Amino acid sequence: MTNPDSRKIRLILDLRRGGVTNTRVLGAMERVPRELFIPDAFKDKAYENVALPIGHHQTVSQPLVVARMTEALKLGDRMKVLEIGTGSGYQAAVLAHLCRRLYSIERVAPLLKQAEARFSRLKLTNITSMTGDGSRGWPEQAPFERIIVTAAAADVPPVLVDQLAIGGIMVVPIGQDDHDQHLIQVRRTEEGVETMDMGKVRFVPMVEGIRAT
């Protein structure tokens, strides 16, 4: 089997070829062991640039998408960030290396429990997570300087825009049809919001409510 370090280096080179240039983002991706976030049956694909199933009809995103979304947030190391959709915890682990404090919400309780165990194993102490309805955000902790959404919404969610600080950035996939979703960078200004289309993506849809099992 190919050495994991050499596969990781090859993946980082693939991300660079894919247009990701931020050295802090690439460094964070290199530090996070993606194999910890992948079910045993798919560990041999941990450093391939593909999305992989993690159970409960959810996936861990393609590394290039993780890197592009992270780069689009334009993170500073003193920022407070909200993540909607913890999933396996992989995106959260990358973000934790780049911001001061990350708040992450997951609606599927068993997934969150697994993710929290991974955060503990990796000693990522700046992540606060909870089981909850991500479509409502985390109003008790708002405002956030950055928000990242890892499930596709029908439109830019006004509830989340309201929890974004003035001058803040949100990155969110938009579109209910998984064949016509676009990644949108949203900036909140004094006058309202400015959006930029970052191209086509495919995410699971955002669903309201909580799943205990």
C-alpha positions as CSV (number, residue, x, y, z in Angstrom):
1,M,0.0,0.0,0.0
2,T,1.2,3.5,-0.8
3,N,2.7,5.5,2.1
4,P,-0.1,7.7,3.6
5,D,2.4,10.7,3.7
6,S,3.1,10.4,0.0
7,R,-0.6,10.1,-0.8
8,K,-1.2,13.2,1.4
9,I,1.5,15.2,-0.5
10,R,0.0,14.1,-3.8
11,L,-3.4,15.4,-2.6
12,I,-2.0,18.7,-1.6
13,L,-0.4,19.1,-5.0
14,D,-3.9,18.2,-6.5
15,L,-5.4,21.0,-4.5
16,R,-2.9,23.4,-5.7
17,R,-3.6,22.4,-9.3
18,G,-7.3,22.8,-8.5
19,G,-6.7,26.5,-7.8
20,V,-6.2,26.5,-4.0
21,T,-3.3,28.9,-3.2
22,N,-3.8,29.9,0.4
23,T,-0.8,28.4,2.3
24,R,-2.6,28.5,5.7
25,V,-5.5,26.4,4.2
26,L,-3.2,24.0,2.5
27,G,-1.2,23.7,5.7
28,A,-4.3,22.9,7.7
29,M,-5.4,20.3,5.2
30,E,-1.9,18.7,5.5
31,R,-2.1,18.6,9.3
32,V,-5.5,16.9,9.5
33,P,-5.4,13.0,9.1
34,R,-8.4,12.5,6.8
35,E,-8.2,8.7,7.4
36,L,-9.6,9.3,10.9
37,F,-12.8,10.6,9.4
38,I,-13.4,7.8,7.0
39,P,-15.2,4.5,7.6
40,D,-12.8,1.5,7.6
41,A,-14.2,0.2,4.3
42,F,-13.0,3.4,2.5
43,K,-9.7,4.2,4.4
44,D,-7.7,3.3,1.3
45,K,-9.3,6.2,-0.5
46,A,-8.7,8.7,2.3
47,Y,-6.3,10.8,0.3
48,E,-8.1,10.6,-3.0
49,N,-9.9,13.7,-4.2
50,V,-13.3,12.2,-3.8
51,A,-16.4,12.5,-1.5
52,L,-17.0,9.4,0.6
53,P,-20.0,8.0,2.4
54,I,-19.9,8.2,6.3
55,G,-23.3,6.6,7.0
56,H,-26.7,8.0,7.8
57,H,-27.0,9.1,4.1
58,Q,-24.2,11.6,4.6
59,T,-20.8,12.1,3.0
60,V,-17.4,13.6,3.8
61,S,-16.8,16.2,1.1
62,Q,-14.3,16.0,-1.6
63,P,-11.0,17.6,-0.3
64,L,-11.0,20.1,-3.1
65,V,-14.4,21.4,-2.1
66,V,-13.3,21.5,1.6
67,A,-10.3,23.5,0.6
68,R,-12.2,25.9,-1.7
69,M,-14.9,26.6,0.8
70,T,-12.3,27.1,3.6
71,E,-10.3,29.5,1.3
72,A,-13.4,31.4,0.4
73,L,-14.0,32.1,4.1
74,K,-10.8,34.2,4.2
75,L,-10.2,33.1,7.8
76,G,-8.2,35.0,10.4
77,D,-6.8,33.2,13.5
78,R,-8.9,35.4,15.9
79,M,-12.2,34.7,14.2
80,K,-15.4,33.1,15.6
81,V,-16.9,30.7,13.1
82,L,-20.2,28.8,12.8
83,E,-20.4,25.5,10.9
84,I,-23.7,24.1,9.9
85,G,-23.4,20.3,9.4
86,T,-20.5,18.7,11.4
87,G,-20.8,15.4,9.6
88,S,-17.7,13.3,10.1
89,G,-15.9,16.4,11.6
90,Y,-13.3,16.6,8.9
91,Q,-14.2,20.2,7.8
92,A,-14.4,21.2,11.4
93,A,-10.9,19.9,12.1
94,V,-9.5,21.9,9.2
95,L,-11.3,25.0,10.4
96,A,-10.1,24.5,14.0
97,H,-6.5,25.1,12.8
98,L,-7.4,28.4,11.2
99,C,-9.7,30.2,13.6
100,R,-10.0,31.1,17.3
101,R,-13.3,29.3,18.1
102,L,-15.5,27.1,16.0
103,Y,-19.2,26.4,16.8
104,S,-20.5,23.3,14.9
105,I,-24.1,22.0,14.7
106,E,-25.1,18.5,13.5
107,R,-28.6,17.2,13.3
108,V,-27.7,13.5,13.3
109,A,-26.8,12.7,16.9
110,P,-24.7,9.5,16.2
111,L,-22.5,11.4,13.7
112,L,-21.9,14.2,16.2
113,K,-20.8,11.7,18.9
114,Q,-18.3,10.1,16.5
115,A,-17.0,13.5,15.4
116,E,-16.6,14.7,19.0
117,A,-14.5,11.6,19.8
118,R,-12.2,12.5,16.8
119,F,-11.9,16.1,18.1
120,S,-10.9,14.7,21.5
121,R,-8.4,12.3,20.0
122,L,-6.8,15.1,18.0
123,K,-6.9,17.5,21.0
124,L,-8.9,20.1,19.1
125,T,-10.0,22.1,22.1
126,N,-11.4,25.2,20.3
127,I,-14.5,23.4,18.9
128,T,-17.9,23.7,20.6
129,S,-20.5,21.3,19.1
130,M,-24.1,20.4,19.6
131,T,-26.9,18.3,18.2
132,G,-29.4,20.7,16.7
133,D,-31.3,22.0,13.7
134,G,-28.7,23.8,11.7
135,S,-31.3,25.7,9.7
136,R,-31.8,27.8,12.8
137,G,-28.1,28.5,13.3
138,W,-26.9,29.2,16.9
139,P,-28.5,32.5,17.9
140,E,-27.2,32.3,21.5
141,Q,-23.6,32.6,20.2
142,A,-24.2,35.1,17.4
143,P,-22.8,37.1,15.8
144,F,-20.2,35.1,13.9
145,E,-17.5,36.6,11.7
146,R,-17.7,33.6,9.4
147,I,-20.4,30.9,8.7
148,I,-19.9,27.8,6.6
149,V,-22.8,25.6,5.5
150,T,-22.1,22.0,4.4
151,A,-25.6,21.1,3.2
152,A,-27.5,22.7,0.3
153,A,-30.1,25.3,1.1
154,A,-32.9,26.4,-1.3
155,D,-31.7,30.0,-1.1
156,V,-29.3,32.1,1.0
157,P,-30.8,31.4,4.5
158,P,-31.9,34.8,6.0
159,V,-31.8,33.3,9.6
160,L,-28.0,32.7,9.1
161,V,-27.4,36.0,7.4
162,D,-28.9,37.6,10.6
163,Q,-26.3,35.8,12.7
164,L,-23.4,37.0,10.5
165,A,-21.5,40.0,11.7
166,I,-21.4,43.1,9.5
167,G,-18.4,42.6,7.2
168,G,-18.7,38.8,7.7
169,I,-18.6,36.1,5.1
170,M,-20.8,33.0,4.7
171,V,-20.1,30.2,2.2
172,V,-23.2,28.1,1.4
173,P,-24.3,25.7,-1.4
174,I,-27.6,26.8,-3.0
175,G,-30.0,24.6,-4.9
176,Q,-32.3,21.7,-4.0
177,D,-31.6,19.7,-7.1
178,D,-28.2,18.1,-6.6
179,H,-27.5,18.4,-10.3
180,D,-27.9,22.2,-10.2
181,Q,-26.3,23.5,-7.0
182,H,-23.9,26.4,-6.8
183,L,-21.4,27.4,-4.1
184,I,-22.1,31.0,-3.0
185,Q,-19.9,33.3,-1.1
186,V,-22.1,35.8,0.8
187,R,-20.8,39.0,2.3
188,R,-22.9,40.9,4.8
189,T,-22.6,44.7,4.5
190,E,-24.3,47.7,6.1
191,E,-26.6,47.8,3.1
192,G,-27.5,44.1,2.9
193,V,-25.6,41.2,1.2
194,E,-23.3,40.8,-1.7
195,T,-23.0,37.3,-3.3
196,M,-20.5,35.7,-5.6
197,D,-21.1,32.4,-7.5
198,M,-18.1,30.0,-7.0
199,G,-19.4,27.4,-9.4
200,K,-21.2,24.1,-9.3
201,V,-21.1,21.6,-6.4
202,R,-23.1,18.7,-5.1
203,F,-24.2,18.5,-1.4
204,V,-26.8,16.6,0.5
205,P,-29.9,18.9,1.1
206,M,-30.3,20.9,4.3
207,V,-33.0,19.3,6.4
208,E,-34.8,20.7,9.4
209,G,-35.1,18.9,12.7
210,I,-32.9,16.5,14.6
211,R,-32.3,12.8,14.2
212,A,-31.5,10.9,17.5
213,T,-30.5,7.7,15.7
